[in-house]
Amino acid sequence: MLTAHEMMGHWQRHRAVVEDILARIGDEHVDFKPWDGAMRLGELALHLAGWNHAFVQLAKTGVRPPVPKADGMTLPEIRAAIADLTDRTKSVYASLTDDDLEREHVFPESGFRATGRTILMMMFEHEIHHKGQLMLYARMVGVRELPFFVRPPARPAGRS
């Protein structure tokens, strides 16, 4: 079974790609929506980062913080908010213990019960799901070159 530290490493390899995708999208596309009723591009990006921070907080404390909204934000502001949320998420993630992973919590809105480990797996799946949508949005607004879907793991020191 993966430790919290190993799980965090996998998540960070995906989050780095999210930030890379957003860096390739022109600021003018913040309100792009591919269909009526879809999330706007900026809203989707902040939703991804905000909810993932909420998942990690729930796994740590049993309390889900409010998720920020992108209303009226520019894409540079959203990128900055995501960088901040990423740092905050890393900090909470790094503090998780084995007990946190095994403790059961309840999602307040639905009554769904899950261990911290299950919540982190849901968070990871949420990241991948919305990152895929973000890649599609990027293609639709004209981004030609997209990064690979995940960053390779860091090589151990002394290996090439």
N, CA and C atoms as an extended XYZ file, in Angstrom:
480
Properties=species:S:1:pos:R:3:atomname:S:1:resname:S:1:resid:I:1 pbc="F F F"
N         0.825       -1.176        0.000 N   MET     1
C         0.000        0.000        0.000 CA  MET     1
C         0.877        1.250        0.000 C   MET     1
N         0.481        2.242       -0.768 N   LEU     2
C         1.266        3.476       -0.855 CA  LEU     2
C         1.165        4.294        0.429 C   LEU     2
N         2.260        4.940        0.774 N   THR     3
C         2.252        5.872        1.896 CA  THR     3
C         1.681        7.199        1.410 C   THR     3
N         1.342        8.065        2.349 N   ALA     4
C         0.856        9.396        1.979 CA  ALA     4
C         1.909       10.141        1.165 C   ALA     4
N         3.165        9.985        1.532 N   HIS     5
C         4.247       10.649        0.808 CA  HIS     5
C         4.307       10.170       -0.647 C   HIS     5
N         4.180        8.860       -0.859 N   GLU     6
C         4.187        8.323       -2.223 CA  GLU     6
C         2.964        8.794       -3.007 C   GLU     6
N         1.812        8.819       -2.342 N   MET     7
C         0.586        9.291       -3.004 CA  MET     7
C         0.737       10.759       -3.406 C   MET     7
N         1.339       11.550       -2.524 N   MET     8
C         1.542       12.962       -2.818 CA  MET     8
C         2.454       13.128       -4.026 C   MET     8
N         3.494       12.312       -4.116 N   GLY     9
C         4.396       12.384       -5.268 CA  GLY     9
C         3.672       12.122       -6.573 C   GLY     9
N         2.786       11.120       -6.593 N   HIS    10
C         2.003       10.833       -7.806 CA  HIS    10
C         1.109       12.020       -8.158 C   HIS    10
N         0.445       12.568       -7.143 N   TRP    11
C        -0.439       13.713       -7.386 CA  TRP    11
C         0.355       14.906       -7.935 C   TRP    11
N         1.524       15.185       -7.365 N   GLN    12
C         2.315       16.335       -7.806 CA  GLN    12
C         2.741       16.194       -9.267 C   GLN    12
N         2.986       14.971       -9.713 N   ARG    13
C         3.377       14.751      -11.107 CA  ARG    13
C         2.231       15.092      -12.044 C   ARG    13
N         1.000       14.960      -11.589 N   HIS    14
C        -0.157       15.352      -12.395 CA  HIS    14
C        -0.432       16.852      -12.267 C   HIS    14
N        -0.311       17.399      -11.056 N   ARG    15
C        -0.583       18.819      -10.857 CA  ARG    15
C         0.380       19.682      -11.667 C   ARG    15
N         1.627       19.269      -11.782 N   ALA    16
C         2.601       20.022      -12.576 CA  ALA    16
C         2.127       20.139      -14.020 C   ALA    16
N         1.483       19.103      -14.529 N   VAL    17
C         0.978       19.134      -15.906 CA  VAL    17
C        -0.203       20.101      -16.008 C   VAL    17
N        -1.071       20.130      -14.991 N   VAL    18
C        -2.188       21.082      -14.986 CA  VAL    18
C        -1.648       22.501      -15.098 C   VAL    18
N        -0.647       22.814      -14.309 N   GLU    19
C        -0.071       24.161      -14.335 CA  GLU    19
C         0.578       24.449      -15.689 C   GLU    19
N         1.194       23.444      -16.289 N   ASP    20
C         1.805       23.593      -17.609 CA  ASP    20
C         0.733       23.861      -18.673 C   ASP    20
N        -0.358       23.134      -18.613 N   ILE    21
C        -1.460       23.351      -19.574 CA  ILE    21
C        -1.959       24.784      -19.462 C   ILE    21
N        -2.211       25.229      -18.239 N   LEU    22
C        -2.730       26.590      -18.029 CA  LEU    22
C        -1.764       27.651      -18.530 C   LEU    22
N        -0.471       27.396      -18.434 N   ALA    23
C         0.525       28.360      -18.912 CA  ALA    23
C         0.478       28.505      -20.434 C   ALA    23
N        -0.036       27.502      -21.120 N   ARG    24
C        -0.085       27.514      -22.590 CA  ARG    24
C        -1.359       28.143      -23.144 C   ARG    24
N        -2.317       28.421      -22.282 N   ILE    25
C        -3.603       28.959      -22.714 CA  ILE    25
C        -3.583       30.473      -22.601 C   ILE    25
N        -3.999       31.141      -23.671 N   GLY    26
C        -4.045       32.604      -23.668 CA  GLY    26
C        -5.041       33.130      -22.644 C   GLY    26
N        -4.673       34.240      -22.007 N   ASP    27
C        -5.495       34.824      -20.955 CA  ASP    27
C        -6.906       35.167      -21.433 C   ASP    27
N        -7.056       35.427      -22.730 N   GLU    28
C        -8.362       35.815      -23.276 CA  GLU    28
C        -9.381       34.672      -23.248 C   GLU    28
N        -8.938       33.452      -22.953 N   HIS    29
C        -9.832       32.291      -22.985 CA  HIS    29
C       -10.409       31.919      -21.617 C   HIS    29
N       -10.238       32.782      -20.626 N   VAL    30
C       -10.672       32.471      -19.263 CA  VAL    30
C       -12.158       32.092      -19.207 C   VAL    30
N       -12.986       32.684      -20.066 N   ASP    31
C       -14.426       32.425      -20.022 CA  ASP    31
C       -14.899       31.432      -21.074 C   ASP    31
N       -13.967       30.783      -21.782 N   PHE    32
C       -14.347       29.818      -22.813 CA  PHE    32
C       -15.166       28.681      -22.205 C   PHE    32
N       -16.257       28.340      -22.894 N   LYS    33
C       -17.101       27.198      -22.524 CA  LYS    33
C       -17.376       26.405      -23.799 C   LYS    33
N       -17.062       25.114      -23.827 N   PRO    34
C       -17.253       24.338      -25.056 CA  PRO    34
C       -18.712       24.023      -25.367 C   PRO    34
N       -19.592       24.113      -24.402 N   TRP    35
C       -21.019       23.889      -24.645 CA  TRP    35
C       -21.811       24.631      -23.579 C   TRP    35
N       -23.063       24.864      -23.879 N   ASP    36
C       -23.941       25.547      -22.937 CA  ASP    36
C       -24.072       24.695      -21.679 C   ASP    36
N       -23.831       25.273      -20.546 N   GLY    37
C       -23.926       24.541      -19.293 CA  GLY    37
C       -22.593       24.007      -18.797 C   GLY    37
N       -21.552       24.075      -19.614 N   ALA    38
C       -20.225       23.622      -19.186 CA  ALA    38
C       -19.614       24.655      -18.242 C   ALA    38
N       -18.616       24.225      -17.480 N   MET    39
C       -17.851       25.182      -16.680 CA  MET    39
C       -16.989       26.016      -17.611 C   MET    39
N       -16.821       27.288      -17.265 N   ARG    40
C       -15.873       28.121      -17.995 CA  ARG    40
C       -14.466       27.598      -17.718 C   ARG    40
N       -13.544       27.853      -18.621 N   LEU    41
C       -12.183       27.352      -18.504 CA  LEU    41
C       -11.566       27.731      -17.152 C   LEU    41
N       -11.631       28.988      -16.782 N   GLY    42
C       -11.065       29.421      -15.507 CA  GLY    42
C       -11.760       28.770      -14.319 C   GLY    42
N       -13.063       28.627      -14.432 N   GLU    43
C       -13.849       27.990      -13.377 CA  GLU    43
C       -13.427       26.521      -13.211 C   GLU    43
N       -13.254       25.832      -14.332 N   LEU    44
C       -12.837       24.426      -14.309 CA  LEU    44
C       -11.473       24.277      -13.623 C   LEU    44
N       -10.537       25.127      -13.990 N   ALA    45
C        -9.190       25.047      -13.424 CA  ALA    45
C        -9.204       25.288      -11.910 C   ALA    45
N        -9.933       26.311      -11.476 N   LEU    46
C        -9.981       26.602      -10.042 CA  LEU    46
C       -10.783       25.542       -9.293 C   LEU    46
N       -11.816       25.006       -9.924 N   HIS    47
C       -12.590       23.907       -9.332 CA  HIS    47
C       -11.677       22.714       -9.045 C   HIS    47
N       -10.862       22.356      -10.014 N   LEU    48
C        -9.938       21.230       -9.872 CA  LEU    48
C        -9.040       21.435       -8.652 C   LEU    48
N        -8.383       22.560       -8.588 N   ALA    49
C        -7.433       22.812       -7.498 CA  ALA    49
C        -8.134       23.020       -6.162 C   ALA    49
N        -9.245       23.732       -6.176 N   GLY    50
C        -9.967       24.016       -4.934 CA  GLY    50
C       -10.547       22.771       -4.296 C   GLY    50
N       -11.169       21.942       -5.107 N   TRP    51
C       -11.744       20.719       -4.559 CA  TRP    51
C       -10.667       19.749       -4.113 C   TRP    51
N        -9.556       19.683       -4.817 N   ASN    52
C        -8.512       18.766       -4.380 CA  ASN    52
C        -7.926       19.199       -3.047 C   ASN    52
N        -7.812       20.502       -2.836 N   HIS    53
C        -7.385       20.977       -1.518 CA  HIS    53
C        -8.420       20.572       -0.468 C   HIS    53
N        -9.698       20.691       -0.822 N   ALA    54
C       -10.768       20.313        0.107 CA  ALA    54
C       -10.707       18.821        0.439 C   ALA    54
N       -10.428       17.977       -0.555 N   PHE    55
C       -10.307       16.540       -0.308 CA  PHE    55
C        -9.191       16.248        0.703 C   PHE    55
N        -8.037       16.868        0.509 N   VAL    56
C        -6.901       16.612        1.397 CA  VAL    56
C        -7.211       17.111        2.810 C   VAL    56
N        -7.834       18.280        2.908 N   GLN    57
C        -8.225       18.803        4.218 CA  GLN    57
C        -9.198       17.855        4.908 C   GLN    57
N       -10.156       17.339        4.148 N   LEU    58
C       -11.128       16.401        4.715 CA  LEU    58
C       -10.419       15.145        5.216 C   LEU    58
N        -9.468       14.632        4.443 N   ALA    59
C        -8.726       13.443        4.859 CA  ALA    59
C        -7.914       13.704        6.130 C   ALA    59
N        -7.434       14.921        6.308 N   LYS    60
C        -6.610       15.263        7.472 CA  LYS    60
C        -7.460       15.582        8.702 C   LYS    60
N        -8.490       16.395        8.517 N   THR    61
C        -9.197       16.958        9.673 CA  THR    61
C       -10.639       16.498        9.821 C   THR    61
N       -11.213       15.929        8.757 N   GLY    62
C       -12.634       15.585        8.790 CA  GLY    62
C       -13.521       16.766        8.458 C   GLY    62
N       -12.911       17.916        8.162 N   VAL    63
C       -13.665       19.129        7.828 CA  VAL    63
C       -13.292       19.564        6.422 C   VAL    63
N       -14.301       19.840        5.605 N   ARG    64
C       -14.059       20.296        4.236 CA  ARG    64
C       -14.175       21.815        4.194 C   ARG    64
N       -13.093       22.496        3.808 N   PRO    65
C       -13.150       23.962        3.712 CA  PRO    65
C       -13.954       24.388        2.487 C   PRO    65
N       -14.389       25.638        2.455 N   PRO    66
C       -15.080       26.127        1.254 CA  PRO    66
C       -14.143       26.104        0.053 C   PRO    66
N       -14.731       25.903       -1.100 N   VAL    67
C       -13.968       25.858       -2.346 CA  VAL    67
C       -14.102       27.221       -3.025 C   VAL    67
N       -12.969       27.841       -3.406 N   PRO    68
C       -13.032       29.173       -4.017 CA  PRO    68
C       -13.755       29.156       -5.363 C   PRO    68
N       -14.346       30.284       -5.692 N   LYS    69
C       -15.038       30.469       -6.972 CA  LYS    69
C       -14.203       31.381       -7.855 C   LYS    69
N       -14.314       31.175       -9.159 N   ALA    70
C       -13.522       31.940      -10.121 CA  ALA    70
C       -14.252       33.170      -10.648 C   ALA    70
N       -15.425       33.442      -10.133 N   ASP    71
C       -16.227       34.556      -10.645 CA  ASP    71
C       -15.434       35.855      -10.710 C   ASP    71
N       -15.351       36.423      -11.899 N   GLY    72
C       -14.697       37.701      -12.110 CA  GLY    72
C       -13.178       37.654      -12.123 C   GLY    72
N       -12.588       36.478      -11.980 N   MET    73
C       -11.125       36.381      -11.942 CA  MET    73
C       -10.558       36.288      -13.356 C   MET    73
N        -9.387       36.861      -13.536 N   THR    74
C        -8.661       36.729      -14.794 CA  THR    74
C        -7.886       35.410      -14.764 C   THR    74
N        -7.403       34.975      -15.922 N   LEU    75
C        -6.615       33.744      -15.951 CA  LEU    75
C        -5.313       33.890      -15.151 C   LEU    75
N        -4.610       35.038      -15.217 N   PRO    76
C        -3.428       35.176      -14.355 CA  PRO    76
C        -3.782       35.067      -12.858 C   PRO    76
N        -4.915       35.608      -12.464 N   GLU    77
C        -5.337       35.495      -11.057 CA  GLU    77
C        -5.657       34.042      -10.705 C   GLU    77
N        -6.264       33.343      -11.636 N   ILE    78
C        -6.583       31.922      -11.407 CA  ILE    78
C        -5.309       31.103      -11.313 C   ILE    78
N        -4.347       31.376      -12.196 N   ARG    79
C        -3.065       30.662      -12.111 CA  ARG    79
C        -2.409       30.894      -10.745 C   ARG    79
N        -2.445       32.135      -10.264 N   ALA    80
C        -1.852       32.458       -8.956 CA  ALA    80
C        -2.615       31.755       -7.832 C   ALA    80
N        -3.932       31.723       -7.920 N   ALA    81
C        -4.736       31.036       -6.903 CA  ALA    81
C        -4.437       29.544       -6.897 C   ALA    81
N        -4.250       28.961       -8.077 N   ILE    82
C        -3.935       27.536       -8.166 CA  ILE    82
C        -2.547       27.264       -7.586 C   ILE    82
N        -1.590       28.138       -7.851 N   ALA    83
C        -0.252       27.970       -7.267 CA  ALA    83
C        -0.336       28.009       -5.737 C   ALA    83
N        -1.121       28.932       -5.205 N   ASP    84
C        -1.299       29.031       -3.762 CA  ASP    84
C        -1.996       27.780       -3.213 C   ASP    84
N        -3.068       27.355       -3.873 N   LEU    85
C        -3.771       26.145       -3.432 CA  LEU    85
C        -2.863       24.918       -3.510 C   LEU    85
N        -2.037       24.862       -4.538 N   THR    86
C        -1.110       23.736       -4.674 CA  THR    86
C        -0.141       23.708       -3.498 C   THR    86
N         0.412       24.857       -3.135 N   ASP    87
C         1.320       24.930       -1.987 CA  ASP    87
C         0.609       24.523       -0.696 C   ASP    87
N        -0.614       25.018       -0.511 N   ARG    88
C        -1.370       24.693        0.698 CA  ARG    88
C        -1.732       23.213        0.733 C   ARG    88
N        -2.082       22.661       -0.424 N   THR    89
C        -2.424       21.239       -0.500 CA  THR    89
C        -1.199       20.384       -0.179 C   THR    89
N        -0.037       20.756       -0.737 N   LYS    90
C         1.208       20.023       -0.439 CA  LYS    90
C         1.491       20.029        1.056 C   LYS    90
N         1.292       21.162        1.692 N   SER    91
C         1.570       21.283        3.115 CA  SER    91
C         0.689       20.339        3.930 C   SER    91
N        -0.603       20.323        3.638 N   VAL    92
C        -1.500       19.417        4.364 CA  VAL    92
C        -1.169       17.970        4.022 C   VAL    92
N        -0.959       17.693        2.745 N   TYR    93
C        -0.632       16.335        2.296 CA  TYR    93
C         0.609       15.818        3.035 C   TYR    93
N         1.633       16.662        3.140 N   ALA    94
C         2.885       16.262        3.791 CA  ALA    94
C         2.693       15.962        5.272 C   ALA    94
N         1.634       16.487        5.864 N   SER    95
C         1.398       16.264        7.296 CA  SER    95
C         0.567       15.013        7.576 C   SER    95
N         0.068       14.356        6.539 N   LEU    96
C        -0.778       13.180        6.744 CA  LEU    96
C         0.009       12.024        7.360 C   LEU    96
N        -0.622       11.348        8.294 N   THR    97
C        -0.024       10.193        8.961 CA  THR    97
C        -0.752        8.919        8.533 C   THR    97
N        -0.203        7.786        8.912 N   ASP    98
C        -0.882        6.513        8.647 CA  ASP    98
C        -2.265        6.503        9.292 C   ASP    98
N        -2.370        7.070       10.491 N   ASP    99
C        -3.675        7.134       11.167 CA  ASP    99
C        -4.668        7.964       10.353 C   ASP    99
N        -4.200        9.079        9.783 N   ASP   100
C        -5.082        9.908        8.947 CA  ASP   100
C        -5.606        9.105        7.759 C   ASP   100
N        -4.745        8.274        7.185 N   LEU   101
C        -5.142        7.490        6.009 CA  LEU   101
C        -6.189        6.443        6.356 C   LEU   101
N        -6.169        5.938        7.569 N   GLU   102
C        -7.094        4.869        7.959 CA  GLU   102
C        -8.358        5.377        8.651 C   GLU   102
N        -8.344        6.620        9.124 N   ARG   103
C        -9.503        7.192        9.811 CA  ARG   103
C       -10.636        7.415        8.820 C   ARG   103
N       -11.840        7.108        9.258 N   GLU   104
C       -13.008        7.292        8.400 CA  GLU   104
C       -13.596        8.683        8.608 C   GLU   104
N       -14.024        9.283        7.501 N   HIS   105
C       -14.644       10.610        7.528 CA  HIS   105
C       -15.950       10.556        6.755 C   HIS   105
N       -16.766       11.580        6.945 N   VAL   106
C       -18.057       11.658        6.270 CA  VAL   106
C       -18.092       12.923        5.429 C   VAL   106
N       -18.487       12.779        4.159 N   PHE   107
C       -18.706       13.950        3.314 CA  PHE   107
C       -19.991       14.609        3.803 C   PHE   107
N       -19.913       15.866        4.245 N   PRO   108
C       -21.077       16.491        4.866 CA  PRO   108
C       -22.312       16.586        3.959 C   PRO   108
N       -22.108       16.821        2.669 N   GLU   109
C       -23.243       17.027        1.772 CA  GLU   109
C       -24.025       15.746        1.504 C   GLU   109
N       -23.318       14.617        1.463 N   SER   110
C       -23.961       13.381        1.016 CA  SER   110
C       -24.051       12.298        2.090 C   SER   110
N       -23.272       12.426        3.148 N   GLY   111
C       -23.227       11.373        4.143 CA  GLY   111
C       -22.323       10.211        3.734 C   GLY   111
N       -21.640       10.335        2.568 N   PHE   112
C       -20.731        9.295        2.082 CA  PHE   112
C       -19.593        9.136        3.067 C   PHE   112
N       -19.306        7.906        3.459 N   ARG   113
C       -18.250        7.617        4.423 CA  ARG   113
C       -17.062        6.994        3.698 C   ARG   113
N       -15.861        7.427        4.056 N   ALA   114
C       -14.659        6.888        3.416 CA  ALA   114
C       -13.457        7.129        4.313 C   ALA   114
N       -12.455        6.265        4.179 N   THR   115
C       -11.197        6.480        4.905 CA  THR   115
C       -10.429        7.611        4.226 C   THR   115
N        -9.459        8.133        4.951 N   GLY   116
C        -8.592        9.161        4.370 CA  GLY   116
C        -7.928        8.669        3.093 C   GLY   116
N        -7.512        7.415        3.079 N   ARG   117
C        -6.869        6.847        1.888 CA  ARG   117
C        -7.839        6.862        0.695 C   ARG   117
N        -9.081        6.479        0.924 N   THR   118
C       -10.077        6.476       -0.150 CA  THR   118
C       -10.347        7.898       -0.629 C   THR   118
N       -10.409        8.829        0.297 N   ILE   119
C       -10.628       10.238       -0.073 CA  ILE   119
C        -9.474       10.725       -0.952 C   ILE   119
N        -8.245       10.351       -0.615 N   LEU   120
C        -7.092       10.765       -1.427 CA  LEU   120
C        -7.131       10.122       -2.811 C   LEU   120
N        -7.598        8.891       -2.899 N   MET   121
C        -7.732        8.257       -4.219 CA  MET   121
C        -8.807        8.971       -5.038 C   MET   121
N        -9.900        9.359       -4.396 N   MET   122
C       -10.944       10.125       -5.088 CA  MET   122
C       -10.382       11.463       -5.569 C   MET   122
N        -9.571       12.089       -4.727 N   MET   123
C        -8.942       13.363       -5.086 CA  MET   123
C        -8.060       13.196       -6.321 C   MET   123
N        -7.277       12.127       -6.328 N   PHE   124
C        -6.380       11.848       -7.448 CA  PHE   124
C        -7.185       11.634       -8.733 C   PHE   124
N        -8.256       10.863       -8.640 N   GLU   125
C        -9.114       10.617       -9.804 CA  GLU   125
C        -9.784       11.906      -10.275 C   GLU   125
N       -10.175       12.748       -9.332 N   HIS   126
C       -10.768       14.049       -9.649 CA  HIS   126
C        -9.769       14.901      -10.431 C   HIS   126
N        -8.516       14.913       -9.976 N   GLU   127
C        -7.453       15.670      -10.656 CA  GLU   127
C        -7.301       15.194      -12.103 C   GLU   127
N        -7.228       13.885      -12.291 N   ILE   128
C        -7.020       13.331      -13.626 CA  ILE   128
C        -8.224       13.601      -14.526 C   ILE   128
N        -9.417       13.433      -13.988 N   HIS   129
C       -10.643       13.668      -14.765 CA  HIS   129
C       -10.677       15.106      -15.302 C   HIS   129
N       -10.509       16.062      -14.405 N   HIS   130
C       -10.607       17.458      -14.830 CA  HIS   130
C        -9.388       17.907      -15.628 C   HIS   130
N        -8.226       17.300      -15.391 N   LYS   131
C        -7.066       17.621      -16.214 CA  LYS   131
C        -7.334       17.216      -17.663 C   LYS   131
N        -7.988       16.086      -17.859 N   GLY   132
C        -8.360       15.654      -19.207 CA  GLY   132
C        -9.303       16.648      -19.861 C   GLY   132
N       -10.272       17.133      -19.100 N   GLN   133
C       -11.172       18.156      -19.638 CA  GLN   133
C       -10.397       19.416      -20.001 C   GLN   133
N        -9.480       19.812      -19.139 N   LEU   134
C        -8.683       21.009      -19.383 CA  LEU   134
C        -7.849       20.853      -20.653 C   LEU   134
N        -7.327       19.657      -20.892 N   MET   135
C        -6.572       19.412      -22.135 CA  MET   135
C        -7.486       19.578      -23.353 C   MET   135
N        -8.707       19.100      -23.247 N   LEU   136
C        -9.661       19.251      -24.345 CA  LEU   136
C        -9.994       20.729      -24.567 C   LEU   136
N       -10.248       21.460      -23.494 N   TYR   137
C       -10.504       22.898      -23.607 CA  TYR   137
C        -9.320       23.574      -24.302 C   TYR   137
N        -8.100       23.225      -23.879 N   ALA   138
C        -6.905       23.840      -24.455 CA  ALA   138
C        -6.855       23.600      -25.963 C   ALA   138
N        -7.115       22.391      -26.383 N   ARG   139
C        -7.134       22.087      -27.824 CA  ARG   139
C        -8.196       22.919      -28.538 C   ARG   139
N        -9.348       23.060      -27.902 N   MET   140
C       -10.456       23.782      -28.523 CA  MET   140
C       -10.172       25.278      -28.689 C   MET   140
N        -9.301       25.837      -27.833 N   VAL   141
C        -8.950       27.260      -27.971 CA  VAL   141
C        -7.677       27.447      -28.775 C   VAL   141
N        -7.160       26.343      -29.362 N   GLY   142
C        -6.055       26.474      -30.300 CA  GLY   142
C        -4.678       26.101      -29.806 C   GLY   142
N        -4.558       25.557      -28.608 N   VAL   143
C        -3.238       25.139      -28.130 CA  VAL   143
C        -2.821       23.906      -28.923 C   VAL   143
N        -1.703       24.007      -29.600 N   ARG   144
C        -1.242       22.907      -30.450 CA  ARG   144
C        -0.357       21.906      -29.709 C   ARG   144
N         0.520       22.406      -28.882 N   GLU   145
C         1.473       21.552      -28.168 CA  GLU   145
C         1.020       21.409      -26.713 C   GLU   145
N         0.709       20.196      -26.324 N   LEU   146
C         0.331       19.930      -24.935 CA  LEU   146
C         1.378       19.011      -24.301 C   LEU   146
N         1.545       19.125      -22.999 N   PRO   147
C         2.498       18.249      -22.321 CA  PRO   147
C         1.964       16.821      -22.263 C   PRO   147
N         2.856       15.879      -22.017 N   PHE   148
C         2.442       14.510      -21.741 CA  PHE   148
C         1.538       14.547      -20.523 C   PHE   148
N         0.640       13.582      -20.380 N   PHE   149
C        -0.384       13.651      -19.339 CA  PHE   149
C         0.144       13.559      -17.909 C   PHE   149
N         1.385       13.138      -17.730 N   VAL   150
C         1.972       13.074      -16.394 CA  VAL   150
C         3.471       13.319      -16.518 C   VAL   150
N         4.036       13.948      -15.503 N   ARG   151
C         5.481       14.145      -15.470 CA  ARG   151
C         6.151       12.837      -15.085 C   ARG   151
N         7.295       12.545      -15.652 N   PRO   152
C         7.997       11.325      -15.236 CA  PRO   152
C         8.490       11.479      -13.799 C   PRO   152
N         8.662       10.362      -13.105 N   PRO   153
C         9.192       10.466      -11.742 CA  PRO   153
C        10.627       10.989      -11.774 C   PRO   153
N        10.989       11.652      -10.712 N   ALA   154
C        12.376       12.142      -10.595 CA  ALA   154
C        13.309       10.945      -10.499 C   ALA   154
N        14.442       11.073      -11.146 N   ARG   155
C        15.440        9.992      -11.078 CA  ARG   155
C        16.225       10.123       -9.790 C   ARG   155
N        16.554        8.997       -9.208 N   PRO   156
C        17.391        9.064       -7.993 CA  PRO   156
C        18.729        9.723       -8.301 C   PRO   156
N        19.299       10.380       -7.325 N   ALA   157
C        20.600       11.050       -7.506 CA  ALA   157
C        21.638       10.046       -7.989 C   ALA   157
N        22.477       10.478       -8.905 N   GLY   158
C        23.548        9.637       -9.419 CA  GLY   158
C        23.159        8.782      -10.604 C   GLY   158
N        21.880        8.813      -10.997 N   ARG   159
C        21.430        8.031      -12.157 CA  ARG   159
C        21.161        8.979      -13.316 C   ARG   159
N        21.450        8.519      -14.517 N   SER   160
C        21.181        9.370      -15.680 CA  SER   160
C        20.192        8.704      -16.602 C   SER   160
